[in-house]
Amino acid sequence: INITEQNEDKSPNSTKFTEPFNNVSFWCRTKILQQEDPKEREKLVSKFIKIMKELRKHNNFNSYLALLSALDSAPIRRLEWCKSITESLKEHCTLIDSSSSFRAYRQALSSAV
C-alpha cells in the first residue's frame, strides 16, 4: 500500500473540515497562555471547563473536543493547576480515552439525541 502525504493541496476539503476545530483549540490555548497572572489563568481555565460542560449537555462534541484538546495539550498541562481543575480535566479526558476503541466516546455519541 502506497500512502501518500496529505496536505492542503491534495485534500482541501479535509483541511476545510478540520480548520474550525483547530482554530478553536489554538484560540483557547493562546488565551490561557497570554495570561501572565496564574490566578487569571485559573479563572480562564475554569471558565473554559464550564463552557465544555454546557457544550457536552447540548451534545456539541466538536466544540467540546476542540476545547478539551486545548486544555489537554502539552503547553497547558505543563502549567501548575489547583486540584479542582486537575480533577475536572481528568474527568473530561475519560470521554476521549482510547481504550476499547474509544468506547466512552462512542457510547456518548450513540446516546446523544
Residue frames as a rotation matrix with the C-alpha (Angstrom) as fourth column:
ILE 1
0.586 0.810 0.000 0.00
0.810 -0.586 0.000 0.00
0.000 0.000 -1.000 0.00
ASN 2
-0.530 -0.728 0.434 1.36
0.734 -0.651 -0.196 3.37
0.425 0.215 0.879 -1.01
ILE 3
0.456 0.641 -0.617 0.31
0.860 -0.496 0.121 6.01
-0.228 -0.586 -0.777 1.50
THR 4
-0.116 -0.474 0.873 0.85
0.667 -0.689 -0.286 9.50
0.736 0.549 0.396 0.17
GLU 5
-0.802 -0.248 -0.544 1.48
0.576 -0.565 -0.591 12.52
-0.161 -0.787 0.596 2.30
GLN 6
0.282 0.943 0.174 -1.60
0.950 -0.300 0.089 14.63
0.136 0.140 -0.981 3.00
ASN 7
-0.787 -0.424 -0.448 -1.52
0.498 -0.865 -0.057 18.37
-0.363 -0.268 0.892 2.62
GLU 8
-0.205 0.755 -0.623 -3.83
-0.102 -0.649 -0.754 21.26
-0.974 -0.091 0.210 1.78
ASP 9
-0.431 -0.015 -0.902 -3.34
-0.868 -0.266 0.419 20.88
-0.246 0.964 0.102 -1.97
LYS 10
-0.885 0.007 -0.465 -4.12
-0.198 0.900 0.390 17.17
0.421 0.437 -0.795 -2.01
SER 11
-0.386 0.786 -0.483 -7.06
0.850 0.507 0.145 17.27
0.359 -0.355 -0.863 0.41
PRO 12
-0.839 0.020 0.544 -8.58
-0.077 -0.994 -0.083 20.77
0.539 -0.111 0.835 0.54
ASN 13
0.176 0.982 0.069 -11.95
-0.309 -0.011 0.951 19.53
0.935 -0.189 0.301 1.82
SER 14
0.355 -0.146 -0.923 -10.35
0.762 0.617 0.196 17.73
0.542 -0.773 0.330 4.72
THR 15
-0.729 -0.681 -0.073 -8.46
0.625 -0.619 -0.475 20.90
0.278 -0.392 0.877 5.59
LYS 16
-0.552 0.606 0.572 -11.65
-0.374 -0.794 0.480 22.99
0.745 0.051 0.665 5.44
PHE 17
0.433 0.756 -0.491 -13.38
0.074 0.513 0.855 20.44
0.898 -0.407 0.167 7.66
THR 18
0.282 -0.397 -0.873 -10.71
0.911 0.397 0.114 20.42
0.301 -0.828 0.474 10.38
GLU 19
-0.487 -0.583 0.651 -9.79
0.436 -0.807 -0.397 24.10
0.757 0.091 0.648 10.29
PRO 20
0.244 0.608 0.756 -12.57
-0.411 -0.641 0.648 25.39
0.879 -0.468 0.094 12.62
PHE 21
0.899 0.028 -0.437 -11.69
0.325 0.625 0.710 22.73
0.293 -0.780 0.553 15.21
ASN 22
0.035 -0.990 -0.140 -8.01
0.959 0.072 -0.273 23.66
0.280 -0.125 0.952 15.06
ASN 23
-0.336 -0.110 0.935 -8.80
0.134 -0.989 -0.068 27.38
0.932 0.103 0.347 15.23
VAL 24
0.672 0.643 0.368 -10.94
-0.320 -0.196 0.927 26.99
0.668 -0.740 0.074 18.38
SER 25
0.780 -0.424 -0.460 -8.31
0.616 0.651 0.444 24.82
0.111 -0.629 0.769 20.03
PHE 26
-0.249 -0.919 0.305 -5.49
0.833 -0.364 -0.417 27.24
0.494 0.150 0.857 19.15
TRP 27
-0.035 0.328 0.944 -7.54
-0.148 -0.936 0.320 30.24
0.988 -0.128 0.082 20.31
CYS 28
0.904 0.425 -0.051 -8.26
-0.044 0.210 0.977 28.58
0.425 -0.881 0.208 23.68
ARG 29
0.433 -0.826 -0.360 -4.61
0.900 0.419 0.121 27.68
0.051 -0.377 0.925 24.27
THR 30
-0.357 -0.593 0.722 -3.48
0.595 -0.740 -0.313 31.16
0.720 0.317 0.617 23.25
LYS 31
0.356 0.581 0.732 -5.95
-0.229 -0.705 0.671 32.94
0.906 -0.407 -0.118 25.54
ILE 32
0.958 -0.008 -0.287 -4.77
0.264 0.416 0.870 30.87
0.112 -0.909 0.401 28.52
LEU 33
0.223 -0.972 -0.077 -1.06
0.975 0.222 0.021 31.26
-0.003 -0.079 0.997 27.79
GLN 34
-0.104 -0.215 0.971 -1.39
0.392 -0.906 -0.159 35.03
0.914 0.364 0.178 27.29
GLN 35
0.845 0.445 0.296 -2.45
-0.106 -0.402 0.909 35.43
0.523 -0.800 -0.293 30.92
GLU 36
-0.167 -0.982 0.086 0.64
-0.243 -0.043 -0.969 36.29
0.955 -0.183 -0.232 32.96
ASP 37
-0.398 0.101 0.912 -1.08
-0.914 -0.130 -0.384 36.06
0.080 -0.986 0.144 36.35
PRO 38
-0.958 -0.029 -0.286 -1.62
-0.031 1.000 0.000 32.42
0.286 0.009 -0.958 37.45
LYS 39
-0.608 0.790 -0.082 -4.91
0.186 0.041 -0.982 33.36
-0.772 -0.612 -0.171 39.17
GLU 40
-0.038 0.569 -0.821 -6.22
-0.788 -0.523 -0.326 34.84
-0.615 0.634 0.468 35.91
ARG 41
-0.649 -0.252 -0.718 -5.15
-0.668 0.640 0.380 31.69
0.364 0.726 -0.583 34.06
GLU 42
-0.954 0.299 -0.001 -7.04
0.249 0.794 -0.555 29.57
-0.166 -0.530 -0.832 36.58
LYS 43
-0.273 0.891 -0.363 -10.17
-0.225 -0.426 -0.876 31.71
-0.935 -0.158 0.317 36.17
LEU 44
-0.123 0.169 -0.978 -9.97
-0.977 -0.195 0.089 31.35
-0.176 0.966 0.189 32.41
VAL 45
-0.860 -0.209 -0.465 -9.44
-0.311 0.938 0.153 27.58
0.404 0.276 -0.872 32.53
SER 46
-0.771 0.636 0.035 -12.37
0.256 0.360 -0.897 27.26
-0.584 -0.682 -0.441 34.94
LYS 47
-0.071 0.746 -0.662 -14.49
-0.607 -0.559 -0.565 29.26
-0.792 0.362 0.492 32.52
PHE 48
-0.386 -0.130 -0.913 -13.49
-0.884 0.335 0.326 27.01
0.264 0.933 -0.244 29.61
ILE 49
-0.994 0.050 -0.098 -14.37
0.079 0.947 -0.311 23.95
0.077 -0.317 -0.945 31.71
LYS 50
-0.409 0.900 -0.148 -17.83
0.002 -0.162 -0.987 25.43
-0.913 -0.404 0.065 32.40
ILE 51
-0.027 0.346 -0.938 -18.27
-0.931 -0.351 -0.103 26.10
-0.365 0.870 0.331 28.69
MET 52
-0.775 -0.324 -0.543 -17.24
-0.520 0.814 0.257 22.50
0.359 0.481 -0.800 27.95
LYS 53
-0.847 0.507 0.156 -19.89
0.215 0.597 -0.773 21.21
-0.486 -0.622 -0.615 30.37
GLU 54
-0.005 0.872 -0.489 -22.55
-0.398 -0.451 -0.799 23.21
-0.917 0.191 0.350 28.54
LEU 55
-0.221 -0.150 -0.964 -21.32
-0.975 0.064 0.213 22.04
0.029 0.987 -0.160 25.16
ARG 56
-0.977 -0.161 -0.138 -21.46
-0.152 0.985 -0.077 18.43
0.148 -0.054 -0.987 26.38
LYS 57
-0.518 0.853 0.059 -25.02
0.064 0.107 -0.992 18.94
-0.853 -0.511 -0.110 27.66
HIS 58
0.334 0.650 -0.682 -26.02
-0.599 -0.413 -0.686 20.13
-0.728 0.638 0.252 24.20
ASN 59
0.523 -0.190 0.831 -24.15
0.427 0.902 -0.063 17.23
-0.738 0.388 0.553 22.52
ASN 60
0.922 -0.334 -0.197 -21.84
-0.366 -0.582 -0.726 19.66
0.128 0.741 -0.659 20.72
PHE 61
0.776 -0.608 0.169 -18.99
0.434 0.709 0.556 17.17
-0.458 -0.358 0.814 20.63
ASN 62
0.410 -0.660 0.630 -16.91
0.755 -0.143 -0.640 19.03
0.513 0.738 0.439 18.05
SER 63
0.344 -0.252 0.905 -16.58
-0.302 -0.942 -0.147 22.24
0.889 -0.222 -0.399 20.07
TYR 64
0.921 0.028 0.388 -16.33
-0.379 0.278 0.882 20.26
-0.084 -0.960 0.267 23.31
LEU 65
0.707 -0.673 0.219 -13.41
0.652 0.739 0.168 18.24
-0.275 0.024 0.961 21.96
ALA 66
0.354 -0.580 0.733 -11.74
0.436 -0.591 -0.679 21.33
0.827 0.560 0.043 20.49
LEU 67
0.514 -0.131 0.848 -11.64
-0.661 -0.690 0.294 22.93
0.546 -0.712 -0.441 23.95
LEU 68
0.917 -0.154 0.367 -10.66
-0.166 0.690 0.705 19.66
-0.361 -0.707 0.607 25.60
SER 69
0.609 -0.744 0.275 -7.78
0.754 0.436 -0.491 19.18
0.245 0.507 0.827 23.17
ALA 70
0.280 -0.491 0.825 -6.56
-0.101 -0.870 -0.483 22.67
0.955 0.052 -0.293 24.07
LEU 71
0.578 0.018 0.816 -6.80
-0.789 -0.243 0.565 22.08
0.208 -0.970 -0.126 27.81
ASP 72
0.847 -0.266 0.460 -5.13
0.039 0.894 0.446 18.67
-0.530 -0.359 0.768 27.46
SER 73
0.798 -0.592 0.117 -2.32
0.106 -0.054 -0.993 19.99
0.594 0.804 0.020 25.25
ALA 74
0.187 -0.839 -0.512 1.29
0.897 0.359 -0.260 19.86
0.401 -0.410 0.819 26.43
PRO 75
-0.591 -0.491 0.640 1.76
0.225 -0.862 -0.454 23.64
0.775 -0.124 0.620 26.92
ILE 76
0.146 0.737 0.660 -1.31
-0.641 -0.438 0.630 23.82
0.754 -0.515 0.409 29.15
ARG 77
0.825 0.173 -0.537 -0.65
0.183 0.818 0.546 20.56
0.534 -0.549 0.643 31.04
ARG 78
-0.120 -0.974 -0.193 2.85
0.675 0.062 -0.735 21.76
0.728 -0.219 0.650 31.93
LEU 79
-0.368 0.046 0.929 1.41
-0.436 -0.891 -0.128 24.63
0.822 -0.452 0.347 33.96
GLU 80
-0.943 0.041 -0.330 0.51
0.305 0.504 -0.808 24.06
0.133 -0.863 -0.488 37.60
TRP 81
-0.283 0.929 0.237 -3.21
-0.305 -0.321 0.896 23.85
0.909 0.182 0.375 38.37
CYS 82
-0.424 0.256 0.868 -5.22
-0.896 0.018 -0.443 23.60
-0.130 -0.966 0.222 41.56
LYS 83
-0.892 0.009 0.452 -6.61
-0.057 0.990 -0.131 20.18
-0.448 -0.142 -0.882 42.39
SER 84
0.044 0.997 0.058 -10.19
0.024 0.057 -0.998 21.00
-0.999 0.046 -0.021 41.33
ILE 85
0.382 0.028 -0.924 -9.06
-0.859 -0.357 -0.366 21.91
-0.340 0.934 -0.112 37.80
THR 86
-0.663 -0.714 -0.226 -6.83
-0.749 0.631 0.203 18.84
-0.003 0.304 -0.953 37.54
GLU 87
-0.706 0.458 0.540 -9.63
0.103 0.821 -0.562 16.53
-0.701 -0.341 -0.627 38.69
SER 88
0.326 0.879 -0.348 -12.16
-0.250 -0.275 -0.928 18.14
-0.912 0.390 0.130 36.39
LEU 89
0.091 -0.377 -0.922 -9.86
-0.991 -0.130 -0.045 17.75
-0.103 0.917 -0.385 33.39
LYS 90
-0.893 -0.394 0.215 -9.22
-0.394 0.918 0.047 14.10
-0.216 -0.043 -0.975 34.24
GLU 91
-0.266 0.895 0.357 -12.97
0.113 0.397 -0.911 13.55
-0.957 -0.202 -0.207 34.34
HIS 92
0.543 0.479 -0.690 -13.43
-0.560 -0.406 -0.722 15.12
-0.626 0.778 0.048 30.91
CYS 93
-0.285 -0.764 -0.578 -10.49
-0.957 0.192 0.219 13.20
-0.057 0.616 -0.786 29.46
THR 94
-0.563 0.140 0.815 -12.22
-0.133 0.958 -0.256 9.91
-0.816 -0.252 -0.520 30.24
LEU 95
0.555 0.822 -0.129 -14.54
-0.224 -0.001 -0.975 10.64
-0.801 0.570 0.183 27.32
ILE 96
0.712 -0.326 -0.622 -11.64
-0.678 -0.090 -0.729 10.55
0.182 0.941 -0.285 24.87
ASP 97
-0.006 -0.677 0.736 -9.82
-0.642 0.567 0.516 7.64
-0.767 -0.470 -0.437 26.49
SER 98
-0.110 -0.103 -0.989 -8.59
-0.976 0.197 0.088 5.48
0.186 0.975 -0.123 23.61
SER 99
-0.864 -0.205 0.460 -9.05
-0.340 0.911 -0.232 2.20
-0.371 -0.357 -0.857 25.46
SER 100
-0.357 0.715 0.601 -11.53
0.517 0.688 -0.510 -0.23
-0.778 0.128 -0.615 23.92
SER 101
-0.611 0.021 0.792 -11.53
0.768 -0.225 0.599 1.77
0.191 0.974 0.122 20.70
PHE 102
-0.936 0.187 0.299 -12.85
-0.226 -0.969 -0.101 4.96
0.270 -0.162 0.949 22.32
ARG 103
-0.553 0.752 -0.360 -15.77
0.727 0.646 0.232 3.11
0.407 -0.133 -0.904 23.95
ALA 104
-0.337 0.432 -0.837 -16.82
0.683 -0.500 -0.533 6.03
-0.648 -0.751 -0.126 26.19
TYR 105
-0.707 0.032 -0.707 -16.91
-0.376 -0.863 0.337 8.44
-0.599 0.504 0.622 23.25
ARG 106
-0.878 0.396 -0.267 -18.82
-0.091 0.411 0.907 6.02
0.469 0.821 -0.325 21.03
GLN 107
-0.433 0.739 -0.517 -21.38
0.897 0.412 -0.161 5.44
0.094 -0.533 -0.841 23.82
ALA 108
-0.423 0.245 -0.872 -21.79
0.287 -0.877 -0.385 9.19
-0.859 -0.413 0.301 24.35
LEU 109
-0.856 0.066 -0.512 -22.32
-0.483 -0.451 0.750 9.71
-0.182 0.890 0.418 20.62
SER 110
-0.772 0.570 -0.283 -24.87
0.248 0.679 0.691 6.90
0.586 0.463 -0.666 20.37
SER 111
-0.297 0.685 -0.665 -26.84
0.944 0.103 -0.315 8.17
-0.147 -0.721 -0.677 23.35
ALA 112
-0.847 -0.029 -0.530 -26.95
0.013 -0.999 0.034 11.73
-0.531 0.022 0.847 22.01
VAL 113
0.048 0.963 0.266 -30.42
0.620 0.180 -0.763 12.73
-0.783 0.201 -0.589 20.89
